[in-house]
Amino acid sequence: MKNKNILLTGISRGLGFAIAQKLLAENYSVFGVSRKSSDKLEDLQQKYSGRLFILHTDLAGPEEARHAVFDEFLSLDTPLYGFVNNAATAYDDIVTNLQIGPLEEMYRVNVFTPMLLTKYAIRNMLLHNIQGSIVHISSVSAHTGYKGLAMYASTKGALEAFSKNTAREWGAKGIRSNCVVPGFMETDMSSELTEEQRRKIYKRTSLKKATEIASVVETVAFLLSEKSSSITGQIIAVDSGTI
Ligand SMILES: NC(=O)c1ccc[n+]([C@@H]2O[C@H](COP(=O)([O-])OP(=O)(O)OC[C@H]3O[C@@H](n4cnc5c(N)ncnc54)[C@H](OP(=O)(O)O)[C@@H]3O)[C@@H](O)[C@H]2O)c1
């Protein structure tokens, strides 16, 4: 049997890079998207040449990104088994400082482009009669609330509602859609937090520590696999037990 193809956004670093490593080790073919490359991504490409394909494009332009991904990178001849919507950007500020420009840009990256890519991912799955799996990466902030994250958290809330309704709409065709909700992970996205901010975040977790990237990666891989064939429309927290 041929390797299953997965579209993964945000592959260059952080959680996305770790998901790519896991999926490649599990024999998937990975079609990864990010704006930039990285040394470790280039090393991974050498290790898995023939199974790892990279597109550098900016997801802030939904139509341009859709064209680059589905017309040029991953044509309709390539059957798609899974889509992991992982890329995101965070516009952090208190609500009274909200500016519409950065808010719109964040919504394009975190919500509008992922919705458009989901549309074409599902069309591809239908064309090839594939019972595929879609996984969106959400955030604990959509559930618990953190000062300064209201705008960012709202993009994740939108994704969760979109995923649940996608699951309902396409379940009869065997296409599944789920969200994984990580807690605070040590990545570039969270690198600017102060020690005091980290201490406060850990204090709100049952395990009193950051969420391990490996634990999130395992959950994503499980949701892509047939082991989770009866799981759809779910919102699964991997957050060190945040309260
Ligand atoms: N870190 C946390 O504590 C945390 C907690 C909860 C949820 N999450 C979620 O987990 C996911 C991964 O986060 P992370 O911490 O791994 O983030 P990260 O280290 O900042 O990496 C983000 C990835 O998204 C890509 N990306 C960002 N903007 C893009 C754009 N406009 N076009 C194309 N690619 C873009 C980046 O690639 P380029 O810069 O090369 O384009 C990078 O590969 C995100 O959905 C995030 O919201 C993170």
The ligand as an SDF file (V2000), in Angstrom:
LIG
                    3D

 48 52  0  0  0  0  0  0  0  0999 V2000
    3.1630   27.3240   22.2990 N   0  0  0  0  0  0  0  0  0  0  0  0
    2.1110   27.2280   23.0790 C   0  0  0  0  0  0  0  0  0  0  0  0
    2.2030   27.3870   24.2930 O   0  0  0  0  0  0  0  0  0  0  0  0
    0.7580   26.8830   22.4990 C   0  0  0  0  0  0  0  0  0  0  0  0
   -0.2950   26.6310   23.3880 C   0  0  0  0  0  0  0  0  0  0  0  0
   -1.5350   26.2640   22.8890 C   0  0  0  0  0  0  0  0  0  0  0  0
   -1.7200   26.1480   21.5260 C   0  0  0  0  0  0  0  0  0  0  0  0
   -0.6980   26.4140   20.6740 N   0  0  0  0  0  0  0  0  0  0  0  0
   -0.9400   26.2490   19.2490 C   0  0  0  0  0  0  0  0  0  0  0  0
   -0.0890   25.2330   18.7570 O   0  0  0  0  0  0  0  0  0  0  0  0
    0.1820   25.4740   17.3750 C   0  0  0  0  0  0  0  0  0  0  0  0
    1.6910   25.4570   17.1440 C   0  0  0  0  0  0  0  0  0  0  0  0
    2.2440   26.4930   17.9250 O   0  0  0  0  0  0  0  0  0  0  0  0
    3.8170   26.6190   18.1930 P   0  0  0  0  0  0  0  0  0  0  0  0
    3.9570   26.9560   19.6150 O   0  0  0  0  0  0  0  0  0  0  0  0
    4.5380   25.4530   17.6130 O   0  0  0  0  0  0  0  0  0  0  0  0
    4.1090   27.9460   17.3440 O   0  0  0  0  0  0  0  0  0  0  0  0
    5.4580   28.4920   16.7090 P   0  0  0  0  0  0  0  0  0  0  0  0
    6.6500   27.8790   17.3400 O   0  0  0  0  0  0  0  0  0  0  0  0
    5.3250   29.9750   16.7110 O   0  0  0  0  0  0  0  0  0  0  0  0
    5.3590   27.9560   15.1970 O   0  0  0  0  0  0  0  0  0  0  0  0
    4.3260   28.4120   14.3720 C   0  0  0  0  0  0  0  0  0  0  0  0
    4.4150   27.7290   13.0180 C   0  0  0  0  0  0  0  0  0  0  0  0
    3.3960   28.3100   12.1680 O   0  0  0  0  0  0  0  0  0  0  0  0
    4.0140   28.8550   11.0130 C   0  0  0  0  0  0  0  0  0  0  0  0
    3.3280   30.0970   10.6230 N   0  0  0  0  0  0  0  0  0  0  0  0
    3.0040   31.1380   11.4210 C   0  0  0  0  0  0  0  0  0  0  0  0
    2.4550   32.1210   10.7040 N   0  0  0  0  0  0  0  0  0  0  0  0
    2.4280   31.6850    9.4180 C   0  0  0  0  0  0  0  0  0  0  0  0
    1.9940   32.2540    8.1910 C   0  0  0  0  0  0  0  0  0  0  0  0
    1.4870   33.4910    8.1130 N   0  0  0  0  0  0  0  0  0  0  0  0
    2.1150   31.5300    7.0480 N   0  0  0  0  0  0  0  0  0  0  0  0
    2.6590   30.2840    7.0870 C   0  0  0  0  0  0  0  0  0  0  0  0
    3.0840   29.6920    8.2200 N   0  0  0  0  0  0  0  0  0  0  0  0
    2.9850   30.3900    9.3660 C   0  0  0  0  0  0  0  0  0  0  0  0
    5.4660   29.1230   11.4250 C   0  0  0  0  0  0  0  0  0  0  0  0
    6.3080   29.0510   10.2950 O   0  0  0  0  0  0  0  0  0  0  0  0
    7.0450   30.3240    9.6170 P   0  0  0  0  0  0  0  0  0  0  0  0
    7.2960   31.3480   10.6770 O   0  0  0  0  0  0  0  0  0  0  0  0
    8.2710   29.7270    8.9970 O   0  0  0  0  0  0  0  0  0  0  0  0
    6.0630   30.7870    8.6030 O   0  0  0  0  0  0  0  0  0  0  0  0
    5.7530   27.9440   12.3540 C   0  0  0  0  0  0  0  0  0  0  0  0
    6.1140   26.8140   11.5930 O   0  0  0  0  0  0  0  0  0  0  0  0
   -0.4880   26.7930   17.0450 C   0  0  0  0  0  0  0  0  0  0  0  0
   -1.7540   26.5430   16.4580 O   0  0  0  0  0  0  0  0  0  0  0  0
   -0.6650   27.4460   18.3890 C   0  0  0  0  0  0  0  0  0  0  0  0
   -1.7470   28.3770   18.3760 O   0  0  0  0  0  0  0  0  0  0  0  0
    0.5430   26.7710   21.1190 C   0  0  0  0  0  0  0  0  0  0  0  0
  1  2  1  0
  2  3  2  0
  2  4  1  0
  4  5  1  0
  4 48  2  0
  5  6  2  0
  6  7  1  0
  7  8  2  0
  8  9  1  0
  8 48  1  0
  9 10  1  0
  9 46  1  0
 10 11  1  0
 11 12  1  0
 11 44  1  0
 12 13  1  0
 13 14  1  0
 14 15  2  0
 14 16  1  0
 14 17  1  0
 17 18  1  0
 18 19  2  0
 18 20  1  0
 18 21  1  0
 21 22  1  0
 22 23  1  0
 23 24  1  0
 23 42  1  0
 24 25  1  0
 25 26  1  0
 25 36  1  0
 26 27  1  0
 26 35  1  0
 27 28  2  0
 28 29  1  0
 29 30  1  0
 29 35  2  0
 30 31  1  0
 30 32  2  0
 32 33  1  0
 33 34  2  0
 34 35  1  0
 36 37  1  0
 36 42  1  0
 37 38  1  0
 38 39  2  0
 38 40  1  0
 38 41  1  0
 42 43  1  0
 44 45  1  0
 44 46  1  0
 46 47  1  0
M  CHG  2   8   1  16  -1
M  END
$$$$
